[in-house]
């Protein structure tokens, strides 16, 4: 989408209560605001997180004006957003908390759509009600402000569908797999941390398991594509490929043999788990070309080193 069509603006929320910080990206689109660009206002929640940062970047590149929301908008962890292309003119950071309905209402004011694009990556049971109630608040606040598109990750998908049905909101769900690639934020997130653990030698064994993988840039593009297509509906699997953990480790070893990868043994001696089948055809039909996982993994490793989460080769 270009400025010549209908440029817009977006907010982002990093708005969980007093639990370990997690990514919770959202974005909303709205009618002409007072931003001086005649653009609609788009909020994005969790803007400072891994996926949220890429959603903001993608939307800015497409000509949207973006409103980022967080419990602490002035936090240094969000400073990388101000360096994005177009941020100076079309990005602002505001306060909001997914557990605070009133703050969401203020953030959504004057908007036309919402992206709820991430969920806690944690085994902490305290995050379950946060994810569920937070999603309810987001959808209800959006519905109270007008006609919204909401994008929810799997953890709150059933709640999102139920609430959307009750409130008459059109719901489109993008379901990303384990997300890799360059981090825009300075802090390391859970989906990237397990890659770093393989590289720094802290893991000695790996699980007999498979996982789907996708590049963060592709996740961001997927959300923009389904938002911009008026015919988009239902669920969209955002998965580039499926790898067994041993295949992932071998790929890391081939890319960066200099690092002390000591994870050479599976945790059990059972038959190797086989990759599951999936289809990403719906997103490819919208024009999304998935990044090869080896490229995503390479960018992940380079980024980890550049941001100081891995030592340089010279110190090994």
C-alpha positions as CSV (number, residue, x, y, z in Angstrom):
1,X,0.0,0.0,0.0
2,X,1.4,3.4,-0.9
3,X,0.7,6.9,0.3
4,X,-1.1,7.7,-2.9
5,X,-3.9,5.2,-1.9
6,X,-4.9,5.6,1.8
7,X,-1.9,5.9,4.1
8,X,-2.8,5.1,7.7
9,X,-1.5,5.2,11.3
10,X,-0.9,2.4,13.9
11,X,-0.4,1.8,17.8
12,X,1.6,-1.0,19.4
13,X,1.1,-2.6,22.9
14,X,3.7,-4.2,25.2
15,X,1.0,-4.3,27.8
16,X,1.0,-7.3,30.1
17,X,0.6,-7.0,33.9
18,X,3.3,-7.7,36.4
19,X,4.7,-10.9,34.9
20,X,7.9,-11.5,32.9
21,X,7.9,-9.2,29.8
22,X,6.6,-10.9,26.7
23,X,5.7,-9.8,23.1
24,X,2.1,-8.7,22.5
25,X,2.0,-6.9,19.2
26,X,-1.3,-5.3,18.0
27,X,-2.2,-2.8,15.4
28,X,-5.2,-0.8,14.6
29,X,-6.2,1.2,11.6
30,X,-8.5,4.2,11.6
31,X,-10.0,7.2,9.8
32,X,-8.3,10.5,9.2
33,X,-6.4,11.7,12.3
34,X,-4.7,14.9,13.3
35,X,-1.3,13.6,12.4
36,X,-0.9,16.1,9.6
37,X,-0.9,13.4,6.9
38,X,-4.6,12.9,6.4
39,X,-3.9,9.3,7.4
40,X,-5.9,6.8,9.4
41,X,-4.5,5.9,12.8
42,X,-3.3,2.3,13.3
43,X,-2.4,1.1,16.8
44,X,0.1,-1.9,17.2
45,X,0.4,-3.6,20.5
46,X,3.7,-5.1,21.6
47,X,5.5,-2.9,19.1
48,X,8.8,-3.2,20.9
49,X,8.8,-7.0,20.7
50,X,10.3,-9.3,18.1
51,X,7.2,-9.8,15.8
52,X,5.7,-6.4,16.8
53,X,8.8,-4.5,15.7
54,X,8.6,-6.1,12.3
55,X,4.9,-5.5,11.9
56,X,5.6,-1.8,12.7
57,X,8.4,-1.7,10.2
58,X,6.3,-3.3,7.5
59,X,3.4,-1.0,8.0
60,X,5.6,2.1,8.0
61,X,7.1,0.9,4.7
62,X,3.6,0.5,3.3
63,X,2.8,4.1,4.1
64,X,0.8,3.7,7.3
65,X,1.1,6.1,10.2
66,X,1.8,3.9,13.3
67,X,0.8,4.5,16.9
68,X,2.8,2.3,19.3
69,X,1.4,1.5,22.7
70,X,3.2,0.2,25.8
71,X,3.0,0.3,29.6
72,X,6.1,2.4,29.5
73,X,6.4,4.2,26.1
74,X,9.6,5.9,27.0
75,X,11.4,2.7,27.9
76,X,14.8,2.2,26.2
77,X,13.7,-1.2,24.9
78,X,11.4,0.6,22.4
79,X,14.1,3.1,21.2
80,X,14.9,1.0,18.1
81,X,11.5,1.8,16.7
82,X,12.3,5.4,16.4
83,X,15.2,4.5,14.1
84,X,12.9,2.8,11.5
85,X,12.3,4.4,8.1
86,X,9.3,6.7,8.3
87,X,9.2,6.6,12.1
88,X,10.0,10.3,12.6
89,X,7.1,11.4,10.6
90,X,4.5,8.5,11.2
91,X,5.2,6.7,14.5
92,X,4.2,7.7,18.0
93,X,4.3,5.7,21.2
94,X,1.4,5.9,23.7
95,X,0.5,4.1,26.9
96,X,-1.9,1.1,26.9
97,X,-2.3,-2.1,28.8
98,X,-4.3,-5.1,27.5
99,X,-5.6,-5.7,31.1
100,X,-6.8,-2.0,31.2
101,X,-9.9,-1.7,29.0
102,X,-10.0,2.1,29.4
103,X,-6.4,2.5,28.2
104,X,-7.3,0.4,25.1
105,X,-10.3,2.5,24.4
106,X,-8.2,5.6,24.3
107,X,-5.6,3.9,22.1
108,X,-8.1,2.7,19.6
109,X,-10.0,6.0,19.4
110,X,-10.5,6.9,15.7
111,X,-9.2,3.7,14.3
112,X,-10.6,1.2,11.8
113,X,-8.7,-2.1,12.4
114,X,-6.6,-4.0,15.1
115,X,-3.7,-6.5,14.8
116,X,-3.3,-8.7,17.9
117,X,-0.3,-10.5,16.6
118,X,1.6,-12.2,19.4
119,X,1.1,-14.1,22.7
120,X,3.3,-14.9,25.7
121,X,6.0,-17.4,25.0
122,X,6.2,-18.9,28.5
123,X,5.1,-21.9,30.6
124,X,4.1,-19.6,33.4
125,X,0.4,-20.4,34.2
126,X,-0.1,-16.8,35.3
127,X,0.0,-15.8,31.6
128,X,-3.0,-17.9,30.6
129,X,-5.7,-15.6,32.1
130,X,-3.6,-12.6,30.9
131,X,-3.7,-13.9,27.3
132,X,-7.4,-14.7,27.4
133,X,-8.7,-11.7,29.3
134,X,-6.3,-9.4,27.4
135,X,-7.7,-10.7,24.1
136,X,-11.3,-10.1,25.3
137,X,-10.4,-6.5,26.3
138,X,-8.8,-5.9,22.9
139,X,-11.8,-7.2,20.9
140,X,-14.4,-5.5,23.1
141,X,-12.5,-2.2,23.1
142,X,-12.2,-2.4,19.3
143,X,-15.8,-3.3,18.8
144,X,-16.9,-0.3,21.0
145,X,-14.9,2.0,18.8
146,X,-16.3,0.8,15.4
147,X,-15.6,-1.8,12.6
148,X,-12.3,-3.7,13.3
149,X,-10.2,-6.4,11.9
150,X,-8.4,-8.3,14.7
151,X,-5.5,-10.7,14.3
152,X,-5.0,-13.1,17.2
153,X,-2.4,-15.8,17.8
154,X,-3.4,-19.3,18.5
155,X,-3.3,-19.0,22.3
156,X,-6.4,-16.8,22.4
157,X,-7.9,-17.8,19.1
158,X,-11.0,-19.5,20.4
159,X,-11.7,-16.6,22.8
160,X,-11.1,-14.2,19.9
161,X,-13.6,-16.1,17.7
162,X,-16.2,-16.2,20.4
163,X,-15.9,-12.5,21.2
164,X,-15.8,-11.5,17.6
165,X,-18.9,-13.4,16.9
166,X,-20.8,-11.8,19.8
167,X,-19.7,-8.3,18.8
168,X,-20.1,-8.7,15.0
169,X,-16.4,-8.2,14.2
170,X,-14.8,-9.8,11.1
171,X,-11.9,-11.9,12.5
172,X,-8.9,-13.0,10.5
173,X,-6.3,-15.2,12.2
174,X,-2.6,-15.5,11.1
175,X,-0.8,-18.4,12.8
176,X,2.9,-18.1,12.7
177,X,5.3,-21.0,13.6
178,X,8.5,-20.6,15.6
179,X,9.8,-17.2,14.4
180,X,13.4,-16.6,13.3
181,X,15.4,-13.8,11.7
182,X,16.9,-10.5,12.5
183,X,15.8,-8.9,15.7
184,X,15.0,-5.2,15.5
185,X,14.8,-4.9,19.3
186,X,18.0,-5.1,21.5
187,X,16.7,-7.6,24.0
188,X,16.6,-11.3,23.1
189,X,13.2,-13.0,22.9
190,X,12.2,-16.7,23.7
191,X,12.0,-17.9,20.1
192,X,15.5,-16.7,19.4
193,X,17.0,-17.6,22.8
194,X,16.9,-21.3,22.1
195,X,19.0,-20.7,19.0
196,X,21.6,-18.8,21.1
197,X,21.6,-21.7,23.6
198,X,22.7,-24.1,20.9
199,X,25.5,-21.8,19.7
200,X,26.9,-21.0,23.2
201,X,27.3,-24.6,24.1
202,X,24.8,-24.5,27.0
203,X,22.7,-27.4,25.6
204,X,24.1,-30.9,25.6
205,X,21.0,-32.7,24.3
206,X,18.1,-31.9,22.1
207,X,14.5,-33.1,22.1
208,X,13.1,-35.7,19.7
209,X,10.7,-33.1,18.2
210,X,9.8,-31.1,15.1
211,X,8.8,-27.5,14.8
212,X,7.6,-25.2,12.1
213,X,9.7,-22.2,11.3
214,X,9.1,-18.8,9.6
215,X,10.9,-15.5,9.1
216,X,9.7,-12.6,11.2
217,X,9.6,-10.4,8.1
218,X,7.2,-12.9,6.5
219,X,5.0,-12.8,9.6
220,X,4.8,-9.1,9.4
221,X,4.0,-9.2,5.6
222,X,1.3,-11.8,6.2
223,X,-0.5,-9.5,8.6
224,X,-0.3,-6.6,6.2
225,X,-1.5,-8.8,3.3
226,X,-4.6,-10.2,5.1
227,X,-5.5,-6.7,6.4
228,X,-5.3,-5.2,2.9
229,X,-7.3,-7.9,1.2
230,X,-11.1,-7.3,1.8
231,X,-11.8,-11.0,0.9
232,X,-9.4,-12.4,3.6
233,X,-11.2,-14.6,6.1
234,X,-10.6,-17.5,8.4
235,X,-7.2,-18.9,9.3
236,X,-3.8,-18.5,7.6
237,X,-0.9,-20.8,8.4
238,X,2.3,-18.8,8.4
239,X,4.9,-21.6,8.2
240,X,7.9,-21.8,5.8
241,X,9.1,-25.3,6.6
242,X,9.2,-27.9,9.3
243,X,12.4,-29.3,10.7
244,X,13.4,-31.9,13.3
245,X,15.5,-30.5,16.0
246,X,18.5,-32.4,14.8
247,X,18.1,-30.9,11.3
248,X,18.0,-27.4,12.8
249,X,21.2,-28.0,14.8
250,X,23.0,-29.5,11.8
251,X,22.0,-26.4,9.8
252,X,23.4,-24.1,12.6
253,X,26.6,-26.1,12.7
254,X,27.1,-25.8,8.9
255,X,26.5,-22.1,9.0
256,X,28.7,-21.3,11.9
257,X,31.2,-24.1,12.6
258,X,33.3,-21.7,14.7
259,X,30.9,-21.9,17.6
260,X,31.0,-24.6,20.3
261,X,27.8,-26.5,19.4
262,X,27.9,-29.4,21.9
263,X,24.3,-30.5,21.4
264,X,24.9,-33.8,19.6
265,X,22.6,-36.2,21.3
266,X,18.8,-36.7,21.4
267,X,17.1,-36.9,24.8
268,X,15.6,-40.3,24.0
269,X,16.3,-43.3,21.8
270,X,12.9,-43.5,20.3
271,X,12.3,-43.4,16.5
272,X,12.9,-40.0,15.1
273,X,9.7,-37.9,15.0
274,X,8.6,-37.1,11.5
275,X,7.7,-33.6,10.2
276,X,4.0,-32.8,10.1
277,X,2.3,-31.8,6.9
278,X,0.9,-28.3,6.5
279,X,-0.2,-25.9,3.8
280,X,0.7,-22.2,3.5
281,X,-1.1,-21.9,0.1
282,X,-3.6,-19.3,1.3
283,X,-0.8,-16.8,2.1
284,X,1.1,-17.6,-1.1
285,X,-2.2,-17.0,-3.0
286,X,-2.1,-13.5,-1.4
287,X,1.4,-12.9,-2.9
288,X,3.6,-13.9,0.1
289,X,6.9,-15.5,-0.9
290,X,8.4,-17.3,2.1
291,X,12.0,-16.7,3.0
292,X,14.2,-19.9,3.0
293,X,14.8,-21.0,6.6
294,X,18.5,-21.3,6.1
295,X,18.6,-17.5,5.2
296,X,16.4,-16.8,8.2
297,X,18.7,-18.8,10.5
298,X,21.8,-17.1,9.1
299,X,20.2,-13.6,9.8
300,X,19.3,-14.8,13.3
301,X,22.9,-15.8,14.1
302,X,24.5,-12.7,12.6
303,X,22.0,-10.5,14.6
304,X,22.7,-12.4,17.8
305,X,26.4,-11.7,17.4
306,X,26.0,-8.1,16.4
307,X,23.8,-7.3,19.4
308,X,26.2,-8.9,21.8
309,X,24.2,-12.1,22.6
310,X,27.0,-14.2,21.2
311,X,30.8,-13.7,21.4
312,X,32.7,-12.7,18.2
313,X,34.7,-15.3,16.4
314,X,37.9,-13.8,17.6
315,X,37.1,-14.6,21.2
316,X,36.4,-18.3,20.6
